[in-house]
Amino acid sequence: MPLYPYKTSNREQDLKSFAIEIRDEIKDALYLAIGVASAAFGLESFLIPNGFIDGGVTGVSLIVNAVAEVPVPLLLVILNLPFLIMGWRTISSRFALKSIGSIFLLALVIQFIPFPVVAEDNILVAAFGGFFLGLGIGMAVRGGGILDGTEVLAIYISRKSSLSVGNIILIFNVFIFGAGAYFLSVETALYAILTYFAASKTIDFVIDGIEEYLGVTIISNHSEEVRLAITNNLGRGCTIYQGKNGYTPSGGSSKNIDIIYTVITRLEMSKLKTEINKVDDNAFVIMNSIIDTKGGMVKKRPIEKLKSGKKVKTS
């Protein structure tokens, strides 16, 4: 009989790790498939039939298609290929393989699956074309790949210069919109900016998540009461850090103090402030935006709202 019978064996751990990898790969594949379908719908039902363009490699493909009548699926593959090779070298082979598969699948869908033209009004085309294209790109990123190689180029250049990724993408798109105004029309370029704005906001929404989370640091002389208020009245967890007061104007020694850190949704911030003020109106509170969370209690229903309706005290 083993000394620790409850300990997971190596074989069981390997099987568990394999199952987790398979589950995550299936989830990523689903994200990528949804992303491809949404991007293809945005392109075929809105942008391509109305002669609209977007930013990034997709925008370049649409401009070349409008000027030289080269098929968009072929352009998407050819123009993205150098960036995918760059992504293989600068990011990872796994990322590059997923991106290659996604872009090839997008090209095949556009080439062989017809989508109906949904709208011809310019505002609707720009807004909803950008929305569905952004939704597709965002879902692809969630799945660990991309549908547009601009981000890879921006990451590569940012590592070689002082420019941020966002600034590089902006500069790249300014040239694209300028080319659209020169080869097509100024009106088309202006609508392209609207399309890009709709797409970028949708991407941010999809990647960052539906809910916005806040990391809150609370420094108070009544830290235990604040902790109990968070756990009992909000039903949320928290972490306690040990620290010291750094501001001692009288020249005295610094005192030990408990620093509380908790993560909540933005909708709960007002309630948290109220609970803190009840305990210590002079508490120092720092709030930081958080993209997403995993584990813990923040994505669970607050304790006080369980079916029993009773508050649970936390020691």
C-alpha positions as MATLAB code, in Angstrom:
seq = 'MPLYPYKTSNREQDLKSFAIEIRDEIKDALYLAIGVASAAFGLESFLIPNGFIDGGVTGVSLIVNAVAEVPVPLLLVILNLPFLIMGWRTISSRFALKSIGSIFLLALVIQFIPFPVVAEDNILVAAFGGFFLGLGIGMAVRGGGILDGTEVLAIYISRKSSLSVGNIILIFNVFIFGAGAYFLSVETALYAILTYFAASKTIDFVIDGIEEYLGVTIISNHSEEVRLAITNNLGRGCTIYQGKNGYTPSGGSSKNIDIIYTVITRLEMSKLKTEINKVDDNAFVIMNSIIDTKGGMVKKRPIEKLKSGKKVKTS';
ca = [
       0.000    0.000    0.000;
       1.506    3.403   -0.931;
       2.398    5.829    1.802;
       0.150    8.525    0.304;
      -2.828    6.684   -1.244;
      -4.632    9.940   -2.010;
      -1.832   11.267   -4.202;
      -2.556   11.302   -7.931;
      -0.342    8.908   -9.905;
       1.771   10.114  -12.810;
      -0.415    8.190  -15.270;
      -3.589    9.771  -13.906;
      -1.972   13.196  -14.024;
      -0.888   12.636  -17.622;
      -4.405   11.544  -18.604;
      -5.863   14.569  -16.862;
      -3.421   16.912  -18.615;
      -4.191   15.283  -21.972;
      -7.944   15.637  -21.396;
      -7.512   19.320  -20.513;
      -5.439   19.915  -23.648;
      -8.054   18.207  -25.840;
     -10.847   20.202  -24.206;
      -9.007   23.488  -24.706;
      -8.160   22.639  -28.325;
     -11.822   21.876  -29.050;
     -12.835   25.155  -27.437;
     -10.228   27.071  -29.466;
     -11.378   25.367  -32.667;
     -14.963   26.405  -31.914;
     -13.872   30.013  -31.350;
     -11.939   29.988  -34.620;
     -14.851   28.483  -36.567;
     -17.262   31.103  -35.233;
     -14.705   33.806  -36.010;
     -14.301   32.647  -39.599;
     -18.071   32.456  -40.132;
     -18.649   35.932  -38.685;
     -15.804   37.551  -40.649;
     -16.951   35.908  -43.886;
     -20.493   37.125  -43.269;
     -19.280   40.684  -42.642;
     -17.185   40.686  -45.783;
     -19.601   38.998  -48.193;
     -22.893   40.425  -46.930;
     -21.737   44.000  -46.288;
     -18.267   45.163  -47.332;
     -17.314   43.434  -50.614;
     -20.603   43.894  -52.533;
     -20.728   47.593  -51.616;
     -17.081   48.361  -52.398;
     -16.182   49.154  -48.777;
     -12.776   48.664  -47.172;
     -11.387   48.193  -43.682;
      -8.029   48.562  -42.003;
      -5.211   46.033  -41.844;
      -4.393   43.342  -44.389;
      -8.115   42.894  -45.010;
      -8.322   46.539  -46.085;
      -5.379   46.153  -48.444;
      -7.016   43.068  -49.946;
     -10.267   44.937  -50.520;
      -8.453   47.889  -52.164;
      -6.497   45.624  -54.518;
      -9.702   43.739  -55.331;
     -11.500   46.976  -56.180;
      -8.644   48.298  -58.332;
      -7.274   45.150  -60.015;
     -10.189   42.747  -59.542;
      -7.956   40.104  -57.942;
     -10.112   37.670  -55.900;
     -10.286   38.574  -52.222;
      -9.711   34.972  -50.970;
      -6.442   34.756  -52.904;
      -5.311   38.149  -51.614;
      -6.106   37.264  -48.003;
      -3.843   34.213  -48.196;
      -0.972   35.821  -50.137;
      -0.837   39.092  -48.190;
      -1.121   37.419  -44.779;
       1.496   34.742  -45.503;
       4.600   36.884  -44.724;
       3.076   37.968  -41.411;
       2.243   34.373  -40.499;
       5.870   33.380  -41.126;
       6.887   36.306  -38.940;
       4.435   35.113  -36.265;
       5.982   31.630  -36.384;
       9.369   33.156  -35.550;
       8.339   35.879  -33.091;
       5.366   34.366  -31.235;
       4.985   30.573  -31.530;
       4.467   27.783  -34.021;
       1.139   26.885  -32.390;
      -0.137   30.410  -32.919;
       1.076   30.443  -36.533;
      -0.534   27.085  -37.362;
      -3.885   28.162  -35.929;
      -3.688   31.442  -37.828;
      -2.773   29.726  -41.101;
      -5.693   27.335  -40.713;
      -8.092   30.165  -39.868;
      -7.078   32.363  -42.819;
      -7.189   29.464  -45.292;
     -10.610   28.484  -43.960;
     -11.809   32.095  -44.280;
     -10.596   32.195  -47.895;
     -12.382   28.913  -48.676;
     -15.632   30.080  -47.076;
     -15.601   33.348  -49.032;
     -14.786   31.509  -52.247;
     -17.301   28.672  -52.065;
     -20.114   29.634  -49.664;
     -22.392   32.435  -50.901;
     -23.833   34.925  -48.409;
     -26.803   37.170  -49.188;
     -26.320   40.924  -49.432;
     -28.021   42.213  -46.290;
     -27.773   46.010  -46.671;
     -26.831   48.667  -49.186;
     -27.187   51.775  -47.040;
     -23.699   53.162  -46.457;
     -24.074   53.711  -42.721;
     -25.515   50.236  -42.161;
     -22.805   48.659  -44.287;
     -19.999   50.445  -42.421;
     -21.450   49.803  -38.955;
     -22.572   46.192  -39.301;
     -19.819   45.177  -41.714;
     -17.309   46.407  -39.150;
     -19.228   44.745  -36.332;
     -19.279   41.262  -37.863;
     -15.702   41.539  -39.096;
     -14.556   42.673  -35.642;
     -16.557   39.889  -34.018;
     -14.812   37.376  -36.252;
     -11.332   38.742  -35.548;
     -12.027   38.889  -31.804;
     -13.302   35.299  -31.684;
     -10.240   34.149  -33.624;
      -7.971   35.859  -31.079;
      -9.914   34.122  -28.296;
      -9.149   30.867  -30.088;
      -5.430   31.577  -30.192;
      -5.111   32.738  -33.800;
      -5.668   35.747  -36.054;
      -7.504   36.573  -39.268;
      -5.390   39.638  -40.044;
      -1.588   39.788  -39.923;
      -1.319   43.465  -38.993;
      -1.017   42.688  -35.288;
       1.963   40.395  -35.885;
       3.752   43.130  -37.846;
       2.965   45.634  -35.091;
       4.359   43.314  -32.393;
       7.521   42.735  -34.422;
       8.141   46.444  -35.057;
       7.364   47.391  -31.430;
      10.167   45.083  -30.283;
      12.603   46.870  -32.590;
      11.468   50.436  -31.822;
       9.973   52.658  -29.132;
       6.516   52.664  -30.740;
       3.645   50.826  -29.085;
       1.604   48.154  -30.863;
      -1.433   50.448  -30.946;
       0.523   53.317  -32.518;
       2.004   51.053  -35.198;
      -1.432   49.703  -36.154;
      -2.762   53.266  -36.294;
       0.073   54.413  -38.578;
      -0.401   51.354  -40.805;
      -4.122   52.047  -41.129;
      -3.584   55.748  -41.903;
      -1.630   54.679  -45.001;
      -4.376   52.214  -45.932;
      -7.120   54.824  -45.612;
      -4.990   57.266  -47.594;
      -4.588   54.668  -50.339;
      -8.337   54.099  -50.269;
      -8.965   57.808  -50.737;
      -6.482   57.965  -53.641;
      -7.498   54.818  -55.538;
     -11.212   54.778  -54.701;
     -12.660   57.979  -53.234;
     -12.480   60.185  -50.160;
     -16.014   59.127  -49.240;
     -15.000   55.470  -49.307;
     -12.021   56.225  -47.060;
     -14.249   58.072  -44.586;
     -16.660   55.160  -44.441;
     -13.653   52.873  -43.992;
     -12.704   54.794  -40.856;
     -16.232   54.214  -39.532;
     -15.956   50.514  -40.408;
     -12.591   50.265  -38.676;
     -13.949   52.017  -35.584;
     -16.893   49.590  -35.366;
     -14.590   46.609  -35.887;
     -11.987   47.714  -33.319;
     -14.585   48.387  -30.632;
     -16.168   44.995  -31.259;
     -12.758   43.318  -31.030;
     -12.096   45.005  -27.680;
     -15.531   43.937  -26.439;
     -15.041   40.301  -27.477;
     -11.474   39.979  -26.178;
     -11.933   41.856  -22.907;
     -15.188   40.097  -22.077;
     -18.731   41.171  -21.425;
     -18.169   42.163  -17.826;
     -15.513   44.624  -16.750;
     -13.666   43.750  -13.570;
     -11.947   45.998  -11.078;
      -9.058   45.116   -8.813;
      -9.521   47.115   -5.609;
      -6.785   47.715   -3.023;
      -7.976   49.025    0.345;
      -5.705   50.450    3.032;
      -7.487   51.126    6.296;
      -6.844   51.120   10.035;
      -9.990   48.987   10.309;
      -8.939   46.316    7.834;
     -10.632   43.429    9.678;
     -14.002   45.193    9.643;
     -13.558   45.987    5.940;
     -12.711   42.361    5.230;
     -15.835   41.158    7.025;
     -17.952   43.682    5.125;
     -16.602   42.385    1.784;
     -17.067   38.717    2.616;
     -20.371   38.965    4.516;
     -22.229   41.826    2.821;
     -20.914   41.503   -0.760;
     -20.276   37.761   -0.717;
     -16.859   38.235   -2.330;
     -13.439   36.917   -1.466;
     -10.354   38.971   -0.704;
      -6.639   38.622   -0.077;
      -4.727   40.171    2.817;
      -1.218   41.570    2.319;
       1.080   42.546    5.166;
       2.481   46.061    4.807;
       3.696   49.116    6.702;
       2.665   52.745    6.823;
       5.207   54.734    4.835;
       4.037   58.227    5.803;
       5.208   59.162    9.305;
       5.378   63.009    9.456;
       6.281   63.101   13.144;
       9.377   61.003   12.540;
       7.975   58.002   14.382;
       8.395   54.410   13.342;
       6.134   52.894   10.717;
       3.336   50.590   11.826;
       2.294   47.239   10.408;
      -0.992   47.297    8.525;
      -3.139   44.790    6.648;
      -3.761   45.661    2.988;
      -6.907   44.192    1.450;
      -7.170   43.268   -2.220;
     -10.405   42.142   -3.874;
     -11.773   41.772   -7.414;
     -15.346   42.774   -8.234;
     -17.415   43.736  -11.261;
     -17.841   47.417  -12.063;
     -21.527   47.144  -11.209;
     -20.593   46.190   -7.633;
     -18.256   49.152   -7.117;
     -20.924   51.458   -5.711;
     -21.955   48.855   -3.143;
     -18.321   48.256   -2.164;
     -17.709   51.979   -1.619;
     -20.779   52.155    0.595;
     -19.601   49.216    2.708;
     -16.103   50.699    3.050;
     -17.487   54.109    4.048;
     -19.633   52.487    6.733;
     -16.479   51.115    8.323;
     -13.858   53.770    7.539;
     -14.723   56.930    5.633;
     -10.988   57.794    5.425;
      -9.852   54.490    3.899;
      -7.437   54.748    0.963;
      -8.940   52.891   -2.031;
      -7.130   52.168   -5.310;
      -9.036   50.794   -8.346;
      -7.503   49.181  -11.425;
      -9.233   47.770  -14.511;
      -8.836   44.038  -15.120;
      -9.487   42.405  -18.491;
     -10.713   39.049  -17.227;
     -10.515   36.652  -14.297;
     -10.362   32.903  -13.722;
     -11.232   30.958  -10.602;
     -11.961   32.519   -7.228;
     -15.368   33.890   -6.356;
     -15.779   36.900   -8.644;
     -17.648   34.973  -11.363;
     -19.815   33.134   -8.866;
     -23.096   34.299   -7.454;
     -22.561   36.342   -4.248;
     -22.926   34.286   -1.092;
     -25.745   36.408    0.312;
     -27.893   35.675   -2.760;
     -27.942   31.892   -2.393;
     -31.296   30.199   -2.127;
     -31.132   30.098    1.655;
     -30.986   33.880    1.731;
     -28.663   33.702    4.758;
     -25.339   35.448    5.022;
     -22.326   33.252    5.568;
     -19.765   34.524    8.025;
     -16.145   34.065    7.069;
     -13.571   33.684    9.760;
];
